[in-house]
């Protein structure tokens, strides 16, 4: 059974298998991507996860996988729903179950179903109709105040339509009446947070913004007060938590910014709906905002998935903060969660305290672009804010500032920047560079708070053939790494033609694979059992890591170099084991060189005998790997 940490209940394995069987990947993907025949039984289209003009996105219906050769994202139908809707495994299964009419059973200690079958799809449809209703109401006579609000903030009718802005009528029952006419029950509408108990509309006499996911499904709404006699005291209210709306998992504007974020490797975080609108209208089309809650770890992970699918190491996440104490506190909070980003984090500070919307009103579109252009590294901003709390005219104040700021410098993940930051910190403090360097080194050796542990790990040496950016799991292997082509080719054959291998996969073992992702894929293959008609789906089901799913999808779409046969499998296995034997021989020879044959003769003789046996195995494997003589 499958579940996730923090998610109550386990999905029954039979139900999960039924969902996989009924959810044909070409139908699900086809609802988001225009697919055309691509030869060899595959379908091709433009990737929905990055901007491209030539199709590199490939769907293989016979095997149930998709893969993009442009951004290295891939997986099965459940993985696609996770990626396109920015949801977790359980939510993706529930989405597909609603789509294909499967009633999921859960085991959670008390039994029972958590959400009625079909409720999610009903809520999404009700939200879609509600968004259309609100948008139509913006042109009504009662919505003058809403139109005036938008006009005063520099947004015309085209901008309102682009963002789907609407108006909730004053009467308080119009939306409920409209949706009942579409056969929705009050119970469904209450659970969707569209009406309240008693039949009153949840949103009344307010300006409305639809909050959509990356696939443009309407998950919920945000609403701003327009009238002084509004019975709700809060200036902004949002949809309550529902089966489809979880405020810690959604970002306003993501539907419009998603492709630009992936294309530009940049996300700009602003604070409100009008700020998102102002940024996009001004040309900053990567802007998003959290909805009714502070930007949190789940939001960071969501953005990291989007940026990580292209070029995470060069990506930027830029936060816009006011220059006051609240802005500094917000920056420190973001810094404490910075380990959730695989991109570089920056802040863009407007000293006058204007938010992007007001900045655009007073100074025009260029000022908003300049605000983002003036970004500075988050580490640098936090460092300056930290120093500001000390009296630098006193010796003890400078020492305290140095000890407070040194851990920040030592935590910078880009080691090439550390030396420059040391000089910068020394200049800020009026201290000697060597003194700052020593304190930064000491800070790096001290035990760090848990929130900073990951950032303070020493950088790993760069491999000769660098891996691709990770999908927040195991590292993505470089498919062009010639040093790993035998490992990749062996797995490709196992996934595409398992029938040509003997039982036990010709005695291949996990230790024959040097790359951690390839090793994990082989382990999943070995754990998946006897290959059947749904192969290689059980491999993905066995291993939940997103990188494994993506690489499996890629391997199932890559062509074999020649027709599969038992002889071909034997050659590949021989080449793979030949590399393992060669590594063992090299290690053994190194040990022999360090062993004195006189002082430690028994051990030396044992190792020498083992070396002779390994050399014999190498000769045999070489013959098999060479293939039959022509």
Buried (B, 14 or more C-beta within 10 A) or exposed (E): EBBEEEBEBBBBEEBBBBBBEBBBBBBBBBEBBEBEEBEEEBBBBBBBBBBBEEBBBBBBBEBBBBBBBBBBBBBBBBBBBBBBBBBBBBBBBBBBBBBBEBEBBBEEEEEEEBBBBBBBBBBBBBBBBBBBBBBEBBEBEBBEBBBEBBEEBBBEEEBBEBBBBBBBBBEBBBBBEBBBEEEBEBEBBBBBBBBBEEBEBBBBBBBBBBBBBBBBBBBBBBBBBBEEEBEBEEEBBBBBEBBBBBBBBBBBBBBBBBBBBBBBBBBBBBBBBBBBBBBBBBEBBBBBBBBBEEBBEBBBBBBBBBBBBBBBBEBBBBBBBBEEEEBBEBBBEBBEBBBBBBBBBBBBBBEEBBBBBBBBBEBEBEBBBBBBEEBEBBBBBBBBBBBEEBEBEEEEBBBBBBEBBBBBBBBBBEEEBBEEBBEBBBEBBEBEEEBBBBBBEEBBEEEBEEBBEEBBEEEEEEEEEEBBBBBBBBBBBBBEBEEBEBBBBBBBBBBBBBEBBEEEBBEBBEEBBEBBBBBBBBBBBBEBEEBEEEBBBBBBBBBBBBBBBBBBBBBBBBEEEEEBEEEBBBBBBBBBBBBBBEEBBEEBEEEBEEBEEEEEEEBBEEBBEBBEEBEEBBEEBEEBBEEEEE
